[in-house]
Amino acid sequence: MKIYAGIDMGGTNLKFGLVNDRGEVLFAHSSPTPPDLHQLLEEIKHIWKILKEKATQPILSIGFGLPGIFNRRSKMIHRSPNYPELNGVPLEPLFSQLVEVPFTIHNDANMAAFGEFCVGAGQGLKSMILLTIGTGVGSGIILEGRLWEGVNGFAGELGHVIVNPEGDPCKCGSRGCLETEVSSEKIVRTYQLFSGSTESLTSEEVYRRAKSGDKAAKKAFHQAGYYLGIGLASAINLLDPEKIILGGGVMKAGDLLLQPTLQELKKRSYLLPYSQCRLESALLGNQAGFIGAALWASAHFHRPK
């Protein structure tokens, strides 16, 4: 059995673990994401020590999934809206001081998409889109059985497709991105606008109120679903994928979000690609990122020539 490691960096937690060559998880854990780069590097060093202790044999490689627009030419994060400490930092020489095995670096959502493609809801497909909706919107695209990276590695950012030109400013520098219109934070703000409430809430509380019949809460999810439908219709019309896989905390809202999404999606998509594209839930949960990162490194370094 061969063993590979992966680390998935989120805004709140670092998820990490070990997988075998079939993508089965041998060990999984998480720790809080440190607030600055120095502490982040120290934590990665500590995580690597834990991974080596948990491995029953030498780890062959490790993959890192990091938040932000990763330039595969310069090997740097061009822009990380939610962790700007990474912006413009030469990551390869830093990481080479922390781990003594071959490693890869890529965007976290792309790695989650690769994980779902290899061993999750995307198994057996040639084309798929993964969309995760939480505090932000992450996405990755598989085309013709390969992760679609684009010329520089920036491809797949469906969360920054414009769905509302007059919408809220986005941390990416644009306005009205899918991320700004369907994120958990936006659902809370929309509820506050519709209800006139100024109380501090989470999207989970808005969901509970919607389930209890609160009209403003229902409208907040309906508006998010409206914009999500616009974004997904654009993706279907552009790429004609076999499947769109949906994950992330916001998707736990179920039909409150999905019904208006499907209504708008059907209105704005070409009928044939819409009818042949399946929408399904992600299977790997919050482990998708480190699984995908581990398998990406494995494929990069250990795939038969």
TIVEXBA-782726 format. One record per residue (C-alpha): residue in three letters; x, y, z. Coordinates in nm, 4 decimals. Layout:
# residues N
R  resn         u         v         w
R   Ala         X         Y         Z
...
This chain:
# residues 305
R  resn         u         v         w
R   Met    0.0000    0.0000    0.0000
R   Lys    0.1258    0.3459   -0.0943
R   Ile    0.0546    0.6470    0.1257
R   Tyr    0.0066    1.0101    0.0241
R   Ala   -0.0713    1.3208    0.2319
R   Gly   -0.2868    1.6241    0.1723
R   Ile   -0.3480    1.9581    0.3449
R   Asp   -0.6517    2.1744    0.2681
R   Met   -0.6364    2.5286    0.3992
R   Gly   -0.9668    2.6951    0.4803
R   Gly   -1.0400    3.0313    0.6354
R   Thr   -1.1305    2.8647    0.9644
R   Asn   -0.9520    2.5286    0.9676
R   Leu   -0.6661    2.3368    0.8140
R   Lys   -0.7954    1.9921    0.7157
R   Phe   -0.5275    1.7292    0.6635
R   Gly   -0.4895    1.3579    0.6294
R   Leu   -0.3447    1.0485    0.4672
R   Val   -0.4882    0.8467    0.1795
R   Asn   -0.3821    0.5299    0.0030
R   Asp   -0.3490    0.4772   -0.3725
R   Arg   -0.7235    0.4015   -0.3948
R   Gly   -0.8089    0.7346   -0.2345
R   Glu   -0.9254    0.5747    0.0905
R   Val   -0.8735    0.7930    0.3967
R   Leu   -0.6313    0.6397    0.6448
R   Phe   -0.6172    0.9346    0.8833
R   Ala   -0.7946    1.2712    0.9003
R   His   -0.7736    1.5652    1.1378
R   Ser   -0.8004    1.9435    1.1478
R   Ser   -0.6592    2.2422    1.3336
R   Pro   -0.7447    2.6143    1.3405
R   Thr   -0.6021    2.8226    1.0568
R   Pro   -0.3380    3.0597    1.2029
R   Pro   -0.3881    3.4341    1.1435
R   Asp   -0.0510    3.5115    0.9808
R   Leu    0.2014    3.3531    0.7478
R   His    0.4707    3.2823    1.0066
R   Gln    0.2288    3.0948    1.2304
R   Leu    0.0840    2.9170    0.9267
R   Leu    0.4253    2.7811    0.8303
R   Glu    0.4880    2.6687    1.1879
R   Glu    0.1524    2.4916    1.1925
R   Ile    0.2229    2.3155    0.8633
R   Lys    0.5542    2.2000    1.0067
R   His    0.3677    2.0622    1.3076
R   Ile    0.1041    1.8958    1.0862
R   Trp    0.3746    1.7281    0.8793
R   Lys    0.5196    1.5800    1.1965
R   Ile    0.1766    1.4447    1.2927
R   Leu    0.1225    1.2951    0.9467
R   Lys    0.4567    1.1143    0.9551
R   Glu    0.3782    0.9756    1.2990
R   Lys    0.0393    0.8459    1.1805
R   Ala    0.1704    0.6891    0.8604
R   Thr    0.2502    0.3175    0.8783
R   Gln    0.5129    0.3576    0.6062
R   Pro    0.6923    0.6480    0.4349
R   Ile    0.4708    0.9154    0.2795
R   Leu    0.5542    0.9417   -0.0902
R   Ser    0.4269    1.2948   -0.1574
R   Ile    0.2015    1.5687   -0.0225
R   Gly   -0.0423    1.8080   -0.1881
R   Phe   -0.1419    2.1527   -0.0618
R   Gly   -0.4774    2.3097   -0.1426
R   Leu   -0.4660    2.6836   -0.0717
R   Pro   -0.7328    2.9561   -0.0970
R   Gly   -0.6878    3.2056   -0.3762
R   Ile   -0.5941    3.2456   -0.7399
R   Phe   -0.2885    3.0225   -0.7807
R   Asn   -0.0479    3.0982   -1.0670
R   Arg    0.0925    2.7647   -1.1782
R   Arg    0.3737    2.9397   -1.3679
R   Ser    0.5110    3.1518   -1.0836
R   Lys    0.3961    2.9012   -0.8168
R   Met    0.2477    3.1888   -0.6158
R   Ile   -0.0984    3.2905   -0.5004
R   His   -0.1861    3.5859   -0.7224
R   Arg   -0.4679    3.6945   -0.4939
R   Ser   -0.6312    3.5353   -0.1914
R   Pro   -0.9401    3.7414   -0.0981
R   Asn   -0.9884    3.5545    0.2296
R   Tyr   -0.6212    3.5085    0.3300
R   Pro   -0.4208    3.7994    0.1840
R   Glu   -0.1104    3.6927    0.3813
R   Leu   -0.0471    3.4497    0.0925
R   Asn   -0.0500    3.7142   -0.1815
R   Gly    0.2697    3.7190   -0.3865
R   Val    0.4603    3.4895   -0.1507
R   Pro    0.7081    3.2459   -0.3168
R   Leu    0.5565    2.9326   -0.1670
R   Glu    0.7719    2.6562   -0.3135
R   Pro    1.0981    2.7508   -0.1365
R   Leu    0.9096    2.8003    0.1911
R   Phe    0.7299    2.4665    0.1742
R   Ser    1.0468    2.2855    0.0685
R   Gln    1.1895    2.3748    0.4093
R   Leu    0.8912    2.2141    0.5846
R   Val    0.8532    1.8787    0.4082
R   Glu    1.1182    1.6463    0.2670
R   Val    0.9028    1.4749    0.0028
R   Pro    0.7819    1.5944   -0.3383
R   Phe    0.4839    1.8307   -0.3095
R   Thr    0.2304    2.0155   -0.5225
R   Ile    0.0449    2.3420   -0.4603
R   His   -0.2920    2.4318   -0.6099
R   Asn   -0.6161    2.6167   -0.5475
R   Asp   -0.8225    2.4572   -0.2705
R   Ala   -1.1494    2.4363   -0.4660
R   Asn   -0.9738    2.2772   -0.7624
R   Met   -0.8346    2.0151   -0.5294
R   Ala   -1.1802    1.9488   -0.3837
R   Ala   -1.3147    1.9067   -0.7378
R   Phe   -1.0325    1.6657   -0.8196
R   Gly   -1.1111    1.4677   -0.5053
R   Glu   -1.4808    1.4367   -0.5933
R   Phe   -1.3846    1.3422   -0.9491
R   Cys   -1.1471    1.0670   -0.8380
R   Val   -1.3313    0.9061   -0.5482
R   Gly   -1.6513    1.1028   -0.4856
R   Ala   -1.9657    1.2026   -0.6732
R   Gly   -1.7720    1.2554   -0.9972
R   Gln   -1.6352    0.9033   -1.0384
R   Gly   -1.6626    0.7748   -1.3940
R   Leu   -1.7412    1.1136   -1.5460
R   Lys   -1.5620    1.2979   -1.8242
R   Ser   -1.6957    1.6424   -1.7325
R   Met   -1.8254    1.7958   -1.4107
R   Ile   -1.8364    2.1136   -1.2064
R   Leu   -1.7998    2.1223   -0.8289
R   Leu   -1.9527    2.4184   -0.6502
R   Thr   -1.9197    2.4606   -0.2731
R   Ile   -2.1232    2.7321   -0.1046
R   Gly   -2.0431    2.8548    0.2448
R   Thr   -1.8786    3.1763    0.3620
R   Gly   -1.7552    3.1952    0.0018
R   Val   -1.8128    3.0062   -0.3209
R   Gly   -1.5452    2.7648   -0.4374
R   Ser   -1.5522    2.5814   -0.7671
R   Gly   -1.3494    2.3523   -0.9881
R   Ile   -1.4064    2.2134   -1.3364
R   Ile   -1.3231    1.8780   -1.4932
R   Leu   -1.3273    1.8655   -1.8750
R   Glu   -1.2448    1.5598   -2.0862
R   Gly   -1.1336    1.3781   -1.7728
R   Arg   -0.8833    1.6445   -1.6654
R   Leu   -0.8834    1.9332   -1.4223
R   Trp   -0.9331    2.2473   -1.6294
R   Glu   -0.6648    2.4914   -1.5146
R   Gly   -0.6469    2.7488   -1.7928
R   Val   -0.3281    2.9093   -1.9224
R   Asn   -0.2071    3.0362   -1.5848
R   Gly   -0.3983    2.8080   -1.3495
R   Phe   -0.6737    3.0608   -1.2795
R   Ala   -0.9627    2.8739   -1.4462
R   Gly   -1.2695    2.7416   -1.2703
R   Glu   -1.3615    3.0488   -1.0633
R   Leu   -1.7383    3.0244   -1.1085
R   Gly   -1.7775    3.2006   -0.7755
R   His   -1.6494    3.5174   -0.9442
R   Val   -1.8784    3.5099   -1.2458
R   Ile   -2.0952    3.8237   -1.2394
R   Val   -2.4616    3.7430   -1.1748
R   Asn   -2.5771    4.0849   -1.0511
R   Pro   -2.3956    4.3827   -1.2092
R   Glu   -2.5319    4.6184   -0.9426
R   Gly   -2.4670    4.3784   -0.6554
R   Asp   -2.2424    4.4024   -0.3520
R   Pro   -1.8669    4.4611   -0.3802
R   Cys   -1.6672    4.1383   -0.3759
R   Lys   -1.3323    4.0820   -0.2063
R   Cys   -1.1918    3.9908   -0.5480
R   Gly   -1.2313    4.3553   -0.6527
R   Ser   -1.5397    4.3120   -0.8696
R   Arg   -1.9079    4.3549   -0.7862
R   Gly   -2.2082    4.1241   -0.7922
R   Cys   -2.0137    3.7973   -0.8140
R   Leu   -2.1943    3.4709   -0.7507
R   Glu   -1.9985    3.4547   -0.4235
R   Thr   -2.1386    3.7863   -0.3014
R   Glu   -2.4977    3.6909   -0.3881
R   Val   -2.5326    3.3367   -0.2499
R   Ser   -2.2853    3.3109    0.0398
R   Ser   -2.3998    3.2495    0.3959
R   Glu   -2.3150    3.6082    0.4896
R   Lys   -2.5269    3.7431    0.2039
R   Ile   -2.8252    3.5312    0.3069
R   Val   -2.8053    3.6854    0.6550
R   Arg   -2.7795    4.0401    0.5173
R   Thr   -3.0704    3.9808    0.2802
R   Tyr   -3.2827    3.8525    0.5676
R   Gln   -3.1965    4.1580    0.7748
R   Leu   -3.2950    4.3813    0.4830
R   Phe   -3.6297    4.2085    0.4270
R   Ser   -3.7156    4.1766    0.7966
R   Gly   -3.5778    4.5057    0.9247
R   Ser   -3.3871    4.3111    1.1908
R   Thr   -3.0513    4.4353    1.3180
R   Glu   -2.9793    4.1353    1.5412
R   Ser   -2.6654    3.9289    1.4914
R   Leu   -2.7549    3.6030    1.3148
R   Thr   -2.6039    3.3067    1.1356
R   Ser   -2.7344    3.1585    0.8123
R   Glu   -2.8310    2.8496    1.0137
R   Glu   -3.0661    3.0644    1.2237
R   Val   -3.2144    3.2176    0.9092
R   Tyr   -3.2694    2.8633    0.7814
R   Arg   -3.4484    2.7614    1.1005
R   Arg   -3.6716    3.0680    1.0762
R   Ala   -3.7501    2.9913    0.7139
R   Lys   -3.8481    2.6354    0.8071
R   Ser   -4.0759    2.7808    1.0750
R   Gly   -4.2538    2.9955    0.8179
R   Asp   -4.0715    3.3293    0.8487
R   Lys   -4.1504    3.5047    0.5183
R   Ala   -3.8405    3.7250    0.5213
R   Ala   -3.6175    3.4205    0.5771
R   Lys   -3.7851    3.2358    0.2906
R   Lys   -3.7345    3.5383    0.0653
R   Ala   -3.3657    3.5518    0.1578
R   Phe   -3.3118    3.1929    0.0424
R   His   -3.5282    3.2498   -0.2649
R   Gln   -3.3118    3.5449   -0.3695
R   Ala   -2.9927    3.3430   -0.3201
R   Gly   -3.1439    3.0614   -0.5269
R   Tyr   -3.2370    3.3059   -0.8020
R   Tyr   -2.8771    3.4184   -0.8434
R   Leu   -2.7419    3.0654   -0.8044
R   Gly   -2.9693    2.9587   -1.0909
R   Ile   -2.8290    3.2364   -1.3099
R   Gly   -2.4733    3.1282   -1.2351
R   Leu   -2.5383    2.7599   -1.2971
R   Ala   -2.7247    2.8341   -1.6215
R   Ser   -2.4220    3.0251   -1.7489
R   Ala   -2.2004    2.7297   -1.6599
R   Ile   -2.4275    2.4776   -1.8340
R   Asn   -2.4624    2.6891   -2.1480
R   Leu   -2.0868    2.7420   -2.1638
R   Leu   -1.9556    2.3954   -2.0765
R   Asp   -2.2379    2.1413   -2.1264
R   Pro   -2.1178    1.9254   -1.8323
R   Glu   -2.2451    1.5801   -1.7382
R   Lys   -2.2952    1.6764   -1.3760
R   Ile   -2.2887    1.9720   -1.1376
R   Ile   -2.1938    1.8659   -0.7847
R   Leu   -2.3059    2.0916   -0.5026
R   Gly   -2.1540    2.1045   -0.1559
R   Gly   -2.0820    2.3382    0.1326
R   Gly   -2.2766    2.4428    0.4389
R   Val   -2.5377    2.6545    0.2596
R   Met   -2.6544    2.3523    0.0595
R   Lys   -2.7926    2.2055    0.3826
R   Ala   -3.0866    2.4416    0.3244
R   Gly   -3.2098    2.1898    0.0673
R   Asp   -3.5279    2.2808   -0.1195
R   Leu   -3.5406    2.6299    0.0313
R   Leu   -3.2439    2.7101   -0.1917
R   Leu   -3.2737    2.4458   -0.4632
R   Gln   -3.6329    2.5084   -0.5719
R   Pro   -3.5738    2.8707   -0.6782
R   Thr   -3.2354    2.7664   -0.8181
R   Leu   -3.3908    2.5043   -1.0449
R   Gln   -3.6702    2.7389   -1.1508
R   Glu   -3.4216    2.9999   -1.2698
R   Leu   -3.1809    2.7430   -1.4098
R   Lys   -3.4483    2.5932   -1.6335
R   Lys   -3.5532    2.9378   -1.7600
R   Arg   -3.2003    3.0419   -1.8572
R   Ser   -3.0400    2.7187   -1.9851
R   Tyr   -3.0558    2.5635   -2.3283
R   Leu   -3.3079    2.2819   -2.2945
R   Leu   -3.0936    1.9909   -2.4146
R   Pro   -2.7815    2.0471   -2.2002
R   Tyr   -3.0051    2.1351   -1.9055
R   Ser   -3.2036    1.8129   -1.9392
R   Gln   -2.8896    1.6001   -1.9634
R   Cys   -2.6932    1.7632   -1.6792
R   Arg   -2.7468    1.6090   -1.3363
R   Leu   -2.7327    1.8104   -1.0148
R   Glu   -2.6137    1.6015   -0.7220
R   Ser   -2.4756    1.6487   -0.3729
R   Ala   -2.1029    1.6189   -0.3024
R   Leu   -2.0008    1.3001   -0.1244
R   Leu   -1.6680    1.3741    0.0431
R   Gly   -1.7742    1.6615    0.2681
R   Asn   -1.4936    1.8698    0.4184
R   Gln   -1.2412    1.5952    0.3392
R   Ala   -1.2647    1.6561   -0.0372
R   Gly   -0.9884    1.9165   -0.0364
R   Phe   -0.7135    1.7192    0.1332
R   Ile   -0.8125    1.3975   -0.0486
R   Gly   -0.7945    1.5770   -0.3817
R   Ala   -0.4655    1.7473   -0.2939
R   Ala   -0.3107    1.4145   -0.1933
R   Leu   -0.4305    1.2425   -0.5118
R   Trp   -0.3190    1.5365   -0.7273
R   Ala    0.0342    1.5098   -0.5886
R   Ser    0.0210    1.1337   -0.6333
R   Ala   -0.0832    1.1680   -0.9965
R   His    0.1783    1.4354   -1.0581
R   Phe    0.4743    1.2437   -0.9199
R   His    0.3823    0.8773   -0.9273
R   Arg    0.1598    0.8232   -1.2317
R   Pro    0.3106    0.5577   -1.4615
R   Lys    0.4977    0.7148   -1.7522
